[in-house]
């Protein structure tokens, strides 16, 4: 996979992107072709020693990848010049059996599945680390009050723990689908020129044997123009993009200078400005957001290539390759960045409390009226005065109200009850319970992921 290091590489996971390189693609196509030869020879459908002779003649280093690249446009895909070059390297007596019962789409699609599958494992492992980071934040901040915001304006209090719980819940909604993909969502493609397969291959269950050898799933039928496997992979990646995008939107807004409730991890050299040395830009959020936006675009392309006519598509098949591979590299990169972001997220409860207090009269007035109900007529003017003064002077309502109330000492007889009334946690509803529910769910997801990781290691 060609990566422009200055424009594209910052947003993709470099290891994953490298796994889609030209060399990796040629190797995957070669591995598939050789596995087919091995299975057909084992079932006595081709002469003995064909597989071994072919394997010895076709090492990756012997392929002229530049020549294959230059010739790809002639047939519209890399499999055609790859097969031609492979046959030119083979002994004359083995040449007729190479690529037998296959078509170029079989080679491209299967090689694509072989390259993509390990990347999903990478994403799933990083997402478990992300959930662990969420777990720690929830445990630490389940009772840290902050402003809940609707339409970008302060509404009622929540806790930072419940906000992180929502982030985690969104991630946990897509993790099972990603895990299912890793287990059984990458399919062998082997149907021959028009998808009806080969009678001898089917009689000997060769598709099942080859799929097992390549650690791929066996489809019900060849899926040349049934692109549901591709759509399932891409839509799951896009759902993941939406979940992580939601997290970084919150973090970027909360880290604005005017709010200052959180900040990205302090990483040397990251977040600076070329012209404003004082700035601390949320660069991790920007990288993740960009990857998510590009994934949405890739999803749009795949959606428009899902319906494909007849037994081989004209353009729709070809258009899916870049969105599929680049989308995988983008999401792998975004999840890796998210892990770094949440593991080192800096949280400032005092700023959360101060910002919440700026508009606390919006939810405190009713509680104060009930608390001072026997003196409502005398207290309400103080509440109204404190509210107006707090807004005009841009200071906290609670501090202002208590200052005014201090002039009337008899109203401060029961400090404990008054503190309860003034505490934003009193108005947070089921926030603590939500944190506990999500913590239990995270632990369950992590426990289920442990045996899956052991199986795939």
HELIX and SHEET records of a PDB file:
HELIX    1   1 UNK A    9  UNK A   11  5                                   3    
HELIX    2   2 UNK A   14  UNK A   18  1                                   5    
HELIX    3   3 UNK A   22  UNK A   42  1                                  21    
HELIX    4   4 UNK A   50  UNK A   57  1                                   8    
HELIX    5   5 UNK A   60  UNK A   62  5                                   3    
HELIX    6   6 UNK A   65  UNK A   75  1                                  11    
HELIX    7   7 UNK A   78  UNK A   89  1                                  12    
HELIX    8   8 UNK A   92  UNK A   95  1                                   4    
HELIX    9   9 UNK A  104  UNK A  141  1                                  38    
HELIX   10  10 UNK A  160  UNK A  184  1                                  25    
HELIX   11  11 UNK A  199  UNK A  203  1                                   5    
HELIX   12  12 UNK A  206  UNK A  213  1                                   8    
HELIX   13  13 UNK A  228  UNK A  254  1                                  27    
HELIX   14  14 UNK A  283  UNK A  305  1                                  23    
HELIX   15  15 UNK A  316  UNK A  343  1                                  28    
HELIX   16  16 UNK A  349  UNK A  358  1                                  10    
HELIX   17  17 UNK A  361  UNK A  371  1                                  11    
HELIX   18  18 UNK A  373  UNK A  375  5                                   3    
HELIX   19  19 UNK A  376  UNK A  393  1                                  18    
HELIX   20  20 UNK A  397  UNK A  405  1                                   9    
HELIX   21  21 UNK A  409  UNK A  412  5                                   4    
HELIX   22  22 UNK A  415  UNK A  422  1                                   8    
HELIX   23  23 UNK A  424  UNK A  427  5                                   4    
HELIX   24  24 UNK A  431  UNK A  456  1                                  26    
SHEET    1   A 2 UNK A 145  UNK A 150  0                                        
SHEET    2   A 2 UNK A 153  UNK A 159 -1                                        
SHEET    1   B 2 UNK A 262  UNK A 263  0                                        
SHEET    2   B 2 UNK A 346  UNK A 347 -1                                        
END                                                                             
